Amino acid sequence: MNLAWMISTGAAVAAGGVLGALVAWQVRSRQARVKQRQLVVLAKEQYVNGTKNLRAANTRLQAALDQEKKALQGRLTAAAAEHRAGVGRLEAQLQHAYAEIERLKASALAIDDRRDPEPVEAHGFALTRPYTR
């Protein structure tokens, strides 16, 4: 074998290897770009679907919140009305109690006026009526 033939064969093999590597590189980079585009499209679809789902959930929750606000407003109105009614009942009872106290005071004063019309100086602080049982 000739040295020139060996060198040319080695150079051809090396050039073929380099050429094959370049072709393989081109094919693999094209496949990688296609795969990257597919993944980007898939990620965008997932993002859009996730956004749609979140918007739908937000709409549902907003409707539930509005409904709860209305229900709360109704409950507050009912509680306020119940409170006002209770206050009204208590005021009526209080007025009745004051009337009863006034009646009892009037009858007690009438009884005391018949017994002792003039106050007695008990301690020197003020003229008071002695407590009688």
C-alpha positions as CSV (number, residue, x, y, z in Angstrom):
1,M,0.0,0.0,0.0
2,N,1.0,3.2,-1.0
3,L,1.5,6.0,1.5
4,A,-0.3,8.5,-0.7
5,W,-3.3,6.1,-1.0
6,M,-3.4,5.7,2.7
7,I,-3.3,9.4,3.3
8,S,-6.0,10.1,0.7
9,T,-8.1,7.3,2.2
10,G,-7.6,8.7,5.7
11,A,-8.5,12.1,4.5
12,A,-11.6,10.8,2.7
13,V,-12.7,8.9,5.8
14,A,-12.0,12.0,8.0
15,A,-13.9,14.2,5.5
16,G,-16.7,11.7,5.4
17,G,-16.9,11.6,9.2
18,V,-16.9,15.4,9.3
19,L,-19.5,15.6,6.6
20,G,-21.6,12.9,8.3
21,A,-21.3,14.7,11.6
22,L,-22.5,18.0,10.0
23,V,-25.4,16.2,8.4
24,A,-26.3,14.5,11.7
25,W,-26.0,17.9,13.5
26,Q,-28.3,19.5,11.0
27,V,-30.9,16.7,11.3
28,R,-30.8,16.7,15.1
29,S,-30.9,20.5,15.4
30,R,-33.9,20.5,13.0
31,Q,-35.6,17.8,15.1
32,A,-34.8,19.8,18.3
33,R,-36.3,23.0,16.8
34,V,-39.5,21.1,15.8
35,K,-39.7,19.6,19.3
36,Q,-39.1,23.0,20.8
37,R,-41.9,24.5,18.7
38,Q,-44.3,21.7,19.7
39,L,-43.4,22.2,23.4
40,V,-44.0,26.0,23.1
41,V,-47.3,25.4,21.4
42,L,-48.3,22.9,24.1
43,A,-47.2,25.3,26.9
44,K,-49.2,28.1,25.4
45,E,-52.3,25.9,25.1
46,Q,-51.9,24.8,28.7
47,Y,-51.5,28.5,29.7
48,V,-54.6,29.5,27.8
49,N,-56.6,26.6,29.3
50,G,-55.3,27.3,32.7
51,T,-56.3,31.0,32.3
52,K,-59.7,30.0,31.1
53,N,-60.2,27.7,34.1
54,L,-59.0,30.4,36.5
55,R,-61.4,32.9,34.9
56,A,-64.3,30.5,35.1
57,A,-63.4,29.8,38.8
58,N,-63.1,33.5,39.5
59,T,-66.5,34.1,37.9
60,R,-68.1,31.3,40.0
61,L,-66.5,32.6,43.2
62,Q,-67.5,36.2,42.4
63,A,-71.1,35.0,41.9
64,A,-70.9,33.1,45.2
65,L,-69.4,36.1,46.9
66,D,-72.2,38.4,45.6
67,Q,-74.8,35.9,46.7
68,E,-73.2,35.7,50.2
69,K,-73.1,39.5,50.4
70,K,-76.9,39.6,49.6
71,A,-77.6,36.9,52.1
72,L,-75.5,38.6,54.7
73,Q,-77.3,41.9,54.1
74,G,-80.6,40.1,54.6
75,R,-79.4,38.5,57.8
76,L,-78.1,41.8,59.0
77,T,-81.4,43.5,58.2
78,A,-83.3,40.7,60.0
79,A,-81.0,40.9,63.0
80,A,-81.4,44.7,63.1
81,A,-85.2,44.4,62.9
82,E,-85.2,41.7,65.7
83,H,-82.9,44.0,67.8
84,R,-85.3,47.0,67.3
85,A,-88.2,44.8,68.2
86,G,-86.4,43.6,71.4
87,V,-85.5,47.2,72.2
88,G,-89.2,48.2,71.7
89,R,-90.4,45.4,74.0
90,L,-87.8,46.4,76.6
91,E,-88.8,50.0,76.4
92,A,-92.4,49.1,76.9
93,Q,-91.5,47.0,79.9
94,L,-89.4,49.8,81.2
95,Q,-92.2,52.3,80.8
96,H,-94.6,49.9,82.6
97,A,-92.0,49.5,85.4
98,Y,-91.6,53.2,85.7
99,A,-95.4,53.6,85.8
100,E,-95.6,51.0,88.5
101,I,-92.8,52.7,90.5
102,E,-94.5,56.0,90.2
103,R,-97.8,54.4,91.3
104,L,-96.1,52.8,94.3
105,K,-94.3,56.0,95.2
106,A,-97.6,57.9,95.0
107,S,-99.3,55.4,97.3
108,A,-96.3,55.3,99.7
109,L,-96.2,59.1,99.8
110,A,-100.0,59.2,100.5
111,I,-99.5,56.8,103.3
112,D,-96.4,58.7,104.7
113,D,-98.2,62.0,104.4
114,R,-101.0,60.7,106.6
115,R,-98.6,59.4,109.2
116,D,-95.8,62.0,109.5
117,P,-96.4,65.2,107.5
118,E,-93.1,66.9,108.7
119,P,-89.6,65.6,108.0
120,V,-87.5,64.7,111.0
121,E,-83.9,65.8,111.4
122,A,-82.3,62.4,111.8
123,H,-78.5,63.0,111.4
124,G,-78.2,66.6,110.8
125,F,-77.2,66.2,107.2
126,A,-80.6,66.6,105.6
127,L,-84.2,66.6,106.5
128,T,-85.3,63.1,105.7
129,R,-88.2,60.9,106.5
130,P,-87.4,57.9,108.6
131,Y,-87.8,54.5,107.0
132,T,-90.8,52.8,108.5
133,R,-91.6,49.2,108.0
